[in-house]
Amino acid sequence: MNTHNVKTAAPESSERWGKNIVRVLDEAHCNVACAEEANAHYGERFTRLDACVSFIRGAVAALFRQS
């Protein structure tokens, strides 16, 4: 069986996945930064749990937002 010329995924598909992952991570980090800044502005503590929750919320929001 000759499998040398078989491509498993199109390069465009891999590139698109990479861009989507970067977009989701950027949105999640931005959400954490904004939440941290808001907590600092209002004088509230910003814990690791707050950071994790903000990161997850930002990532999920980015996943469901079409770009």
PyMOL Python script that loads the backbone (N, CA, C, O; Angstrom):
from pymol import cmd

cmd.read_pdbstr("""\
ATOM      1  N   MET A   1       0.847  -1.168   0.000  1.00  0.00           N
ATOM      2  CA  MET A   1       0.000   0.000   0.000  1.00  0.00           C
ATOM      3  C   MET A   1       0.900   1.240   0.000  1.00  0.00           C
ATOM      4  O   MET A   1       1.818   1.347   0.812  1.00  0.00           O
ATOM      5  N   ASN A   2       0.636   2.147  -0.891  1.00  0.00           N
ATOM      6  CA  ASN A   2       1.439   3.353  -1.016  1.00  0.00           C
ATOM      7  C   ASN A   2       0.737   4.505  -0.292  1.00  0.00           C
ATOM      8  O   ASN A   2      -0.334   4.938  -0.716  1.00  0.00           O
ATOM      9  N   THR A   3       1.328   4.997   0.784  1.00  0.00           N
ATOM     10  CA  THR A   3       0.711   6.085   1.547  1.00  0.00           C
ATOM     11  C   THR A   3       1.586   7.334   1.579  1.00  0.00           C
ATOM     12  O   THR A   3       1.347   8.219   2.400  1.00  0.00           O
ATOM     13  N   HIS A   4       2.569   7.428   0.729  1.00  0.00           N
ATOM     14  CA  HIS A   4       3.487   8.572   0.743  1.00  0.00           C
ATOM     15  C   HIS A   4       2.819   9.873   0.312  1.00  0.00           C
ATOM     16  O   HIS A   4       3.211  10.943   0.776  1.00  0.00           O
ATOM     17  N   ASN A   5       1.840   9.807  -0.545  1.00  0.00           N
ATOM     18  CA  ASN A   5       1.214  11.019  -1.059  1.00  0.00           C
ATOM     19  C   ASN A   5      -0.122  11.333  -0.395  1.00  0.00           C
ATOM     20  O   ASN A   5      -0.857  12.197  -0.871  1.00  0.00           O
ATOM     21  N   VAL A   6      -0.438  10.662   0.669  1.00  0.00           N
ATOM     22  CA  VAL A   6      -1.707  10.876   1.346  1.00  0.00           C
ATOM     23  C   VAL A   6      -1.542  12.006   2.362  1.00  0.00           C
ATOM     24  O   VAL A   6      -0.630  11.990   3.188  1.00  0.00           O
ATOM     25  N   LYS A   7      -2.436  12.975   2.283  1.00  0.00           N
ATOM     26  CA  LYS A   7      -2.437  14.084   3.241  1.00  0.00           C
ATOM     27  C   LYS A   7      -3.596  13.870   4.204  1.00  0.00           C
ATOM     28  O   LYS A   7      -4.724  13.609   3.784  1.00  0.00           O
ATOM     29  N   THR A   8      -3.311  13.982   5.496  1.00  0.00           N
ATOM     30  CA  THR A   8      -4.359  13.741   6.486  1.00  0.00           C
ATOM     31  C   THR A   8      -5.250  14.957   6.694  1.00  0.00           C
ATOM     32  O   THR A   8      -6.442  14.801   6.960  1.00  0.00           O
ATOM     33  N   ALA A   9      -4.703  16.164   6.580  1.00  0.00           N
ATOM     34  CA  ALA A   9      -5.500  17.378   6.756  1.00  0.00           C
ATOM     35  C   ALA A   9      -4.949  18.457   5.838  1.00  0.00           C
ATOM     36  O   ALA A   9      -3.746  18.526   5.586  1.00  0.00           O
ATOM     37  N   ALA A  10      -5.832  19.278   5.354  1.00  0.00           N
ATOM     38  CA  ALA A  10      -5.410  20.376   4.500  1.00  0.00           C
ATOM     39  C   ALA A  10      -4.633  21.396   5.318  1.00  0.00           C
ATOM     40  O   ALA A  10      -4.984  21.640   6.472  1.00  0.00           O
ATOM     41  N   PRO A  11      -3.590  21.999   4.759  1.00  0.00           N
ATOM     42  CA  PRO A  11      -2.826  23.000   5.505  1.00  0.00           C
ATOM     43  C   PRO A  11      -3.683  24.186   5.939  1.00  0.00           C
ATOM     44  O   PRO A  11      -3.441  24.780   6.990  1.00  0.00           O
ATOM     45  N   GLU A  12      -4.678  24.529   5.134  1.00  0.00           N
ATOM     46  CA  GLU A  12      -5.550  25.645   5.489  1.00  0.00           C
ATOM     47  C   GLU A  12      -6.333  25.330   6.763  1.00  0.00           C
ATOM     48  O   GLU A  12      -6.555  26.207   7.598  1.00  0.00           O
ATOM     49  N   SER A  13      -6.747  24.077   6.903  1.00  0.00           N
ATOM     50  CA  SER A  13      -7.500  23.669   8.079  1.00  0.00           C
ATOM     51  C   SER A  13      -6.640  23.788   9.336  1.00  0.00           C
ATOM     52  O   SER A  13      -7.105  24.290  10.360  1.00  0.00           O
ATOM     53  N   SER A  14      -5.415  23.339   9.265  1.00  0.00           N
ATOM     54  CA  SER A  14      -4.499  23.430  10.412  1.00  0.00           C
ATOM     55  C   SER A  14      -4.210  24.876  10.763  1.00  0.00           C
ATOM     56  O   SER A  14      -4.145  25.236  11.938  1.00  0.00           O
ATOM     57  N   GLU A  15      -4.037  25.698   9.753  1.00  0.00           N
ATOM     58  CA  GLU A  15      -3.767  27.117   9.980  1.00  0.00           C
ATOM     59  C   GLU A  15      -4.972  27.796  10.634  1.00  0.00           C
ATOM     60  O   GLU A  15      -4.817  28.623  11.533  1.00  0.00           O
ATOM     61  N   ARG A  16      -6.162  27.441  10.177  1.00  0.00           N
ATOM     62  CA  ARG A  16      -7.386  28.020  10.738  1.00  0.00           C
ATOM     63  C   ARG A  16      -7.541  27.620  12.204  1.00  0.00           C
ATOM     64  O   ARG A  16      -7.902  28.453  13.035  1.00  0.00           O
ATOM     65  N   TRP A  17      -7.272  26.355  12.531  1.00  0.00           N
ATOM     66  CA  TRP A  17      -7.351  25.903  13.924  1.00  0.00           C
ATOM     67  C   TRP A  17      -6.367  26.673  14.784  1.00  0.00           C
ATOM     68  O   TRP A  17      -6.697  27.092  15.894  1.00  0.00           O
ATOM     69  N   GLY A  18      -5.155  26.861  14.271  1.00  0.00           N
ATOM     70  CA  GLY A  18      -4.141  27.598  15.024  1.00  0.00           C
ATOM     71  C   GLY A  18      -4.566  29.024  15.303  1.00  0.00           C
ATOM     72  O   GLY A  18      -4.375  29.526  16.411  1.00  0.00           O
ATOM     73  N   LYS A  19      -5.136  29.674  14.317  1.00  0.00           N
ATOM     74  CA  LYS A  19      -5.595  31.050  14.498  1.00  0.00           C
ATOM     75  C   LYS A  19      -6.753  31.115  15.491  1.00  0.00           C
ATOM     76  O   LYS A  19      -6.830  32.047  16.291  1.00  0.00           O
ATOM     77  N   ASN A  20      -7.643  30.145  15.447  1.00  0.00           N
ATOM     78  CA  ASN A  20      -8.766  30.124  16.391  1.00  0.00           C
ATOM     79  C   ASN A  20      -8.286  29.919  17.821  1.00  0.00           C
ATOM     80  O   ASN A  20      -8.791  30.556  18.746  1.00  0.00           O
ATOM     81  N   ILE A  21      -7.319  29.039  18.003  1.00  0.00           N
ATOM     82  CA  ILE A  21      -6.786  28.805  19.349  1.00  0.00           C
ATOM     83  C   ILE A  21      -6.128  30.063  19.881  1.00  0.00           C
ATOM     84  O   ILE A  21      -6.320  30.420  21.043  1.00  0.00           O
ATOM     85  N   VAL A  22      -5.359  30.735  19.050  1.00  0.00           N
ATOM     86  CA  VAL A  22      -4.707  31.981  19.466  1.00  0.00           C
ATOM     87  C   VAL A  22      -5.750  33.038  19.809  1.00  0.00           C
ATOM     88  O   VAL A  22      -5.592  33.770  20.786  1.00  0.00           O
ATOM     89  N   ARG A  23      -6.808  33.124  19.017  1.00  0.00           N
ATOM     90  CA  ARG A  23      -7.863  34.101  19.272  1.00  0.00           C
ATOM     91  C   ARG A  23      -8.561  33.827  20.597  1.00  0.00           C
ATOM     92  O   ARG A  23      -8.822  34.751  21.367  1.00  0.00           O
ATOM     93  N   VAL A  24      -8.861  32.568  20.862  1.00  0.00           N
ATOM     94  CA  VAL A  24      -9.533  32.198  22.109  1.00  0.00           C
ATOM     95  C   VAL A  24      -8.647  32.511  23.308  1.00  0.00           C
ATOM     96  O   VAL A  24      -9.122  33.062  24.301  1.00  0.00           O
ATOM     97  N   LEU A  25      -7.373  32.167  23.227  1.00  0.00           N
ATOM     98  CA  LEU A  25      -6.459  32.446  24.335  1.00  0.00           C
ATOM     99  C   LEU A  25      -6.276  33.945  24.552  1.00  0.00           C
ATOM    100  O   LEU A  25      -6.218  34.398  25.695  1.00  0.00           O
ATOM    101  N   ASP A  26      -6.185  34.713  23.480  1.00  0.00           N
ATOM    102  CA  ASP A  26      -6.066  36.167  23.608  1.00  0.00           C
ATOM    103  C   ASP A  26      -7.295  36.764  24.281  1.00  0.00           C
ATOM    104  O   ASP A  26      -7.173  37.619  25.157  1.00  0.00           O
ATOM    105  N   GLU A  27      -8.477  36.313  23.872  1.00  0.00           N
ATOM    106  CA  GLU A  27      -9.715  36.815  24.478  1.00  0.00           C
ATOM    107  C   GLU A  27      -9.773  36.454  25.965  1.00  0.00           C
ATOM    108  O   GLU A  27     -10.192  37.264  26.793  1.00  0.00           O
ATOM    109  N   ALA A  28      -9.350  35.234  26.294  1.00  0.00           N
ATOM    110  CA  ALA A  28      -9.380  34.793  27.689  1.00  0.00           C
ATOM    111  C   ALA A  28      -8.416  35.619  28.536  1.00  0.00           C
ATOM    112  O   ALA A  28      -8.769  36.034  29.640  1.00  0.00           O
ATOM    113  N   HIS A  29      -7.212  35.861  28.038  1.00  0.00           N
ATOM    114  CA  HIS A  29      -6.240  36.674  28.778  1.00  0.00           C
ATOM    115  C   HIS A  29      -6.716  38.121  28.907  1.00  0.00           C
ATOM    116  O   HIS A  29      -6.509  38.753  29.943  1.00  0.00           O
ATOM    117  N   CYS A  30      -7.340  38.632  27.884  1.00  0.00           N
ATOM    118  CA  CYS A  30      -7.881  39.996  27.941  1.00  0.00           C
ATOM    119  C   CYS A  30      -8.983  40.079  28.995  1.00  0.00           C
ATOM    120  O   CYS A  30      -9.073  41.065  29.727  1.00  0.00           O
ATOM    121  N   ASN A  31      -9.814  39.052  29.071  1.00  0.00           N
ATOM    122  CA  ASN A  31     -10.884  39.026  30.063  1.00  0.00           C
ATOM    123  C   ASN A  31     -10.310  39.027  31.482  1.00  0.00           C
ATOM    124  O   ASN A  31     -10.836  39.704  32.365  1.00  0.00           O
ATOM    125  N   VAL A  32      -9.238  38.273  31.698  1.00  0.00           N
ATOM    126  CA  VAL A  32      -8.588  38.247  33.015  1.00  0.00           C
ATOM    127  C   VAL A  32      -8.017  39.619  33.346  1.00  0.00           C
ATOM    128  O   VAL A  32      -8.182  40.106  34.464  1.00  0.00           O
ATOM    129  N   ALA A  33      -7.349  40.245  32.385  1.00  0.00           N
ATOM    130  CA  ALA A  33      -6.757  41.562  32.623  1.00  0.00           C
ATOM    131  C   ALA A  33      -7.823  42.606  32.946  1.00  0.00           C
ATOM    132  O   ALA A  33      -7.637  43.438  33.834  1.00  0.00           O
ATOM    133  N   CYS A  34      -8.934  42.560  32.225  1.00  0.00           N
ATOM    134  CA  CYS A  34     -10.012  43.523  32.485  1.00  0.00           C
ATOM    135  C   CYS A  34     -10.643  43.295  33.856  1.00  0.00           C
ATOM    136  O   CYS A  34     -10.956  44.253  34.563  1.00  0.00           O
ATOM    137  N   ALA A  35     -10.828  42.036  34.231  1.00  0.00           N
ATOM    138  CA  ALA A  35     -11.399  41.730  35.542  1.00  0.00           C
ATOM    139  C   ALA A  35     -10.457  42.158  36.661  1.00  0.00           C
ATOM    140  O   ALA A  35     -10.892  42.686  37.684  1.00  0.00           O
ATOM    141  N   GLU A  36      -9.171  41.926  36.458  1.00  0.00           N
ATOM    142  CA  GLU A  36      -8.182  42.335  37.459  1.00  0.00           C
ATOM    143  C   GLU A  36      -8.169  43.847  37.622  1.00  0.00           C
ATOM    144  O   GLU A  36      -8.098  44.356  38.740  1.00  0.00           O
ATOM    145  N   GLU A  37      -8.236  44.556  36.514  1.00  0.00           N
ATOM    146  CA  GLU A  37      -8.246  46.020  36.554  1.00  0.00           C
ATOM    147  C   GLU A  37      -9.512  46.544  37.235  1.00  0.00           C
ATOM    148  O   GLU A  37      -9.457  47.499  38.009  1.00  0.00           O
ATOM    149  N   ALA A  38     -10.656  45.911  36.942  1.00  0.00           N
ATOM    150  CA  ALA A  38     -11.916  46.331  37.572  1.00  0.00           C
ATOM    151  C   ALA A  38     -11.872  46.089  39.081  1.00  0.00           C
ATOM    152  O   ALA A  38     -12.323  46.930  39.859  1.00  0.00           O
ATOM    153  N   ASN A  39     -11.338  44.957  39.490  1.00  0.00           N
ATOM    154  CA  ASN A  39     -11.227  44.682  40.919  1.00  0.00           C
ATOM    155  C   ASN A  39     -10.289  45.672  41.602  1.00  0.00           C
ATOM    156  O   ASN A  39     -10.565  46.112  42.718  1.00  0.00           O
ATOM    157  N   ALA A  40      -9.203  46.022  40.957  1.00  0.00           N
ATOM    158  CA  ALA A  40      -8.276  46.998  41.526  1.00  0.00           C
ATOM    159  C   ALA A  40      -8.944  48.368  41.631  1.00  0.00           C
ATOM    160  O   ALA A  40      -8.741  49.089  42.607  1.00  0.00           O
ATOM    161  N   HIS A  41      -9.730  48.718  40.634  1.00  0.00           N
ATOM    162  CA  HIS A  41     -10.414  50.012  40.631  1.00  0.00           C
ATOM    163  C   HIS A  41     -11.394  50.119  41.796  1.00  0.00           C
ATOM    164  O   HIS A  41     -11.484  51.157  42.452  1.00  0.00           O
ATOM    165  N   TYR A  42     -12.123  49.036  42.043  1.00  0.00           N
ATOM    166  CA  TYR A  42     -13.120  49.046  43.113  1.00  0.00           C
ATOM    167  C   TYR A  42     -12.548  48.626  44.468  1.00  0.00           C
ATOM    168  O   TYR A  42     -13.279  48.569  45.457  1.00  0.00           O
ATOM    169  N   GLY A  43     -11.248  48.334  44.519  1.00  0.00           N
ATOM    170  CA  GLY A  43     -10.597  47.997  45.773  1.00  0.00           C
ATOM    171  C   GLY A  43     -10.912  46.606  46.291  1.00  0.00           C
ATOM    172  O   GLY A  43     -10.813  46.355  47.492  1.00  0.00           O
ATOM    173  N   GLU A  44     -11.286  45.707  45.410  1.00  0.00           N
ATOM    174  CA  GLU A  44     -11.595  44.340  45.813  1.00  0.00           C
ATOM    175  C   GLU A  44     -10.393  43.432  45.545  1.00  0.00           C
ATOM    176  O   GLU A  44      -9.574  43.712  44.670  1.00  0.00           O
ATOM    177  N   ARG A  45     -10.302  42.349  46.306  1.00  0.00           N
ATOM    178  CA  ARG A  45      -9.223  41.385  46.093  1.00  0.00           C
ATOM    179  C   ARG A  45      -9.468  40.612  44.805  1.00  0.00           C
ATOM    180  O   ARG A  45     -10.608  40.331  44.435  1.00  0.00           O
ATOM    181  N   PHE A  46      -8.380  40.278  44.134  1.00  0.00           N
ATOM    182  CA  PHE A  46      -8.453  39.471  42.920  1.00  0.00           C
ATOM    183  C   PHE A  46      -7.648  38.205  43.173  1.00  0.00           C
ATOM    184  O   PHE A  46      -6.418  38.232  43.151  1.00  0.00           O
ATOM    185  N   THR A  47      -8.332  37.109  43.412  1.00  0.00           N
ATOM    186  CA  THR A  47      -7.684  35.855  43.787  1.00  0.00           C
ATOM    187  C   THR A  47      -7.391  34.999  42.554  1.00  0.00           C
ATOM    188  O   THR A  47      -7.797  35.323  41.438  1.00  0.00           O
ATOM    189  N   ARG A  48      -6.685  33.913  42.785  1.00  0.00           N
ATOM    190  CA  ARG A  48      -6.415  32.971  41.690  1.00  0.00           C
ATOM    191  C   ARG A  48      -7.711  32.361  41.168  1.00  0.00           C
ATOM    192  O   ARG A  48      -7.852  32.113  39.971  1.00  0.00           O
ATOM    193  N   LEU A  49      -8.643  32.124  42.065  1.00  0.00           N
ATOM    194  CA  LEU A  49      -9.937  31.590  41.642  1.00  0.00           C
ATOM    195  C   LEU A  49     -10.648  32.580  40.724  1.00  0.00           C
ATOM    196  O   LEU A  49     -11.242  32.184  39.721  1.00  0.00           O
ATOM    197  N   ASP A  50     -10.588  33.861  41.064  1.00  0.00           N
ATOM    198  CA  ASP A  50     -11.176  34.890  40.193  1.00  0.00           C
ATOM    199  C   ASP A  50     -10.513  34.883  38.817  1.00  0.00           C
ATOM    200  O   ASP A  50     -11.184  35.015  37.794  1.00  0.00           O
ATOM    201  N   ALA A  51      -9.195  34.728  38.804  1.00  0.00           N
ATOM    202  CA  ALA A  51      -8.463  34.693  37.532  1.00  0.00           C
ATOM    203  C   ALA A  51      -8.874  33.483  36.705  1.00  0.00           C
ATOM    204  O   ALA A  51      -9.074  33.592  35.495  1.00  0.00           O
ATOM    205  N   CYS A  52      -9.000  32.332  37.354  1.00  0.00           N
ATOM    206  CA  CYS A  52      -9.396  31.118  36.635  1.00  0.00           C
ATOM    207  C   CYS A  52     -10.808  31.237  36.070  1.00  0.00           C
ATOM    208  O   CYS A  52     -11.062  30.871  34.922  1.00  0.00           O
ATOM    209  N   VAL A  53     -11.709  31.746  36.879  1.00  0.00           N
ATOM    210  CA  VAL A  53     -13.101  31.909  36.428  1.00  0.00           C
ATOM    211  C   VAL A  53     -13.162  32.905  35.273  1.00  0.00           C
ATOM    212  O   VAL A  53     -13.873  32.673  34.295  1.00  0.00           O
ATOM    213  N   SER A  54     -12.430  34.005  35.375  1.00  0.00           N
ATOM    214  CA  SER A  54     -12.416  35.003  34.307  1.00  0.00           C
ATOM    215  C   SER A  54     -11.826  34.425  33.029  1.00  0.00           C
ATOM    216  O   SER A  54     -12.323  34.700  31.936  1.00  0.00           O
ATOM    217  N   PHE A  55     -10.768  33.625  33.158  1.00  0.00           N
ATOM    218  CA  PHE A  55     -10.142  33.009  31.990  1.00  0.00           C
ATOM    219  C   PHE A  55     -11.117  32.069  31.292  1.00  0.00           C
ATOM    220  O   PHE A  55     -11.254  32.105  30.069  1.00  0.00           O
ATOM    221  N   ILE A  56     -11.790  31.231  32.068  1.00  0.00           N
ATOM    222  CA  ILE A  56     -12.738  30.278  31.482  1.00  0.00           C
ATOM    223  C   ILE A  56     -13.907  31.005  30.829  1.00  0.00           C
ATOM    224  O   ILE A  56     -14.331  30.641  29.732  1.00  0.00           O
ATOM    225  N   ARG A  57     -14.429  32.028  31.494  1.00  0.00           N
ATOM    226  CA  ARG A  57     -15.531  32.800  30.906  1.00  0.00           C
ATOM    227  C   ARG A  57     -15.114  33.458  29.594  1.00  0.00           C
ATOM    228  O   ARG A  57     -15.871  33.453  28.623  1.00  0.00           O
ATOM    229  N   GLY A  58     -13.911  34.022  29.571  1.00  0.00           N
ATOM    230  CA  GLY A  58     -13.428  34.660  28.354  1.00  0.00           C
ATOM    231  C   GLY A  58     -13.224  33.660  27.221  1.00  0.00           C
ATOM    232  O   GLY A  58     -13.540  33.945  26.066  1.00  0.00           O
ATOM    233  N   ALA A  59     -12.694  32.487  27.560  1.00  0.00           N
ATOM    234  CA  ALA A  59     -12.466  31.463  26.538  1.00  0.00           C
ATOM    235  C   ALA A  59     -13.780  30.943  25.980  1.00  0.00           C
ATOM    236  O   ALA A  59     -13.915  30.772  24.769  1.00  0.00           O
ATOM    237  N   VAL A  60     -14.744  30.691  26.846  1.00  0.00           N
ATOM    238  CA  VAL A  60     -16.043  30.184  26.385  1.00  0.00           C
ATOM    239  C   VAL A  60     -16.757  31.237  25.543  1.00  0.00           C
ATOM    240  O   VAL A  60     -17.366  30.911  24.524  1.00  0.00           O
ATOM    241  N   ALA A  61     -16.684  32.489  25.962  1.00  0.00           N
ATOM    242  CA  ALA A  61     -17.311  33.557  25.175  1.00  0.00           C
ATOM    243  C   ALA A  61     -16.662  33.662  23.800  1.00  0.00           C
ATOM    244  O   ALA A  61     -17.348  33.871  22.800  1.00  0.00           O
ATOM    245  N   ALA A  62     -15.365  33.520  23.750  1.00  0.00           N
ATOM    246  CA  ALA A  62     -14.663  33.590  22.450  1.00  0.00           C
ATOM    247  C   ALA A  62     -14.991  32.395  21.573  1.00  0.00           C
ATOM    248  O   ALA A  62     -15.066  32.529  20.351  1.00  0.00           O
ATOM    249  N   LEU A  63     -15.188  31.229  22.173  1.00  0.00           N
ATOM    250  CA  LEU A  63     -15.530  30.045  21.390  1.00  0.00           C
ATOM    251  C   LEU A  63     -16.886  30.185  20.700  1.00  0.00           C
ATOM    252  O   LEU A  63     -17.069  29.737  19.568  1.00  0.00           O
ATOM    253  N   PHE A  64     -17.825  30.808  21.393  1.00  0.00           N
ATOM    254  CA  PHE A  64     -19.169  30.922  20.837  1.00  0.00           C
ATOM    255  C   PHE A  64     -19.373  32.186  20.001  1.00  0.00           C
ATOM    256  O   PHE A  64     -20.420  32.353  19.376  1.00  0.00           O
ATOM    257  N   ARG A  65     -18.384  33.069  19.987  1.00  0.00           N
ATOM    258  CA  ARG A  65     -18.462  34.275  19.172  1.00  0.00           C
ATOM    259  C   ARG A  65     -17.882  33.960  17.796  1.00  0.00           C
ATOM    260  O   ARG A  65     -16.784  33.414  17.696  1.00  0.00           O
ATOM    261  N   GLN A  66     -18.592  34.292  16.766  1.00  0.00           N
ATOM    262  CA  GLN A  66     -18.121  34.059  15.401  1.00  0.00           C
ATOM    263  C   GLN A  66     -17.285  35.228  14.932  1.00  0.00           C
ATOM    264  O   GLN A  66     -17.681  36.386  15.062  1.00  0.00           O
ATOM    265  N   SER A  67     -16.121  34.912  14.384  1.00  0.00           N
ATOM    266  CA  SER A  67     -15.256  35.967  13.836  1.00  0.00           C
ATOM    267  C   SER A  67     -14.849  35.646  12.425  1.00  0.00           C
ATOM    268  O   SER A  67     -14.121  36.419  11.802  1.00  0.00           O
TER     269      SER A  67
END
""", "prot")
cmd.dss("prot")
cmd.show_as("cartoon", "prot")
cmd.util.cbc("prot")
cmd.orient("prot")
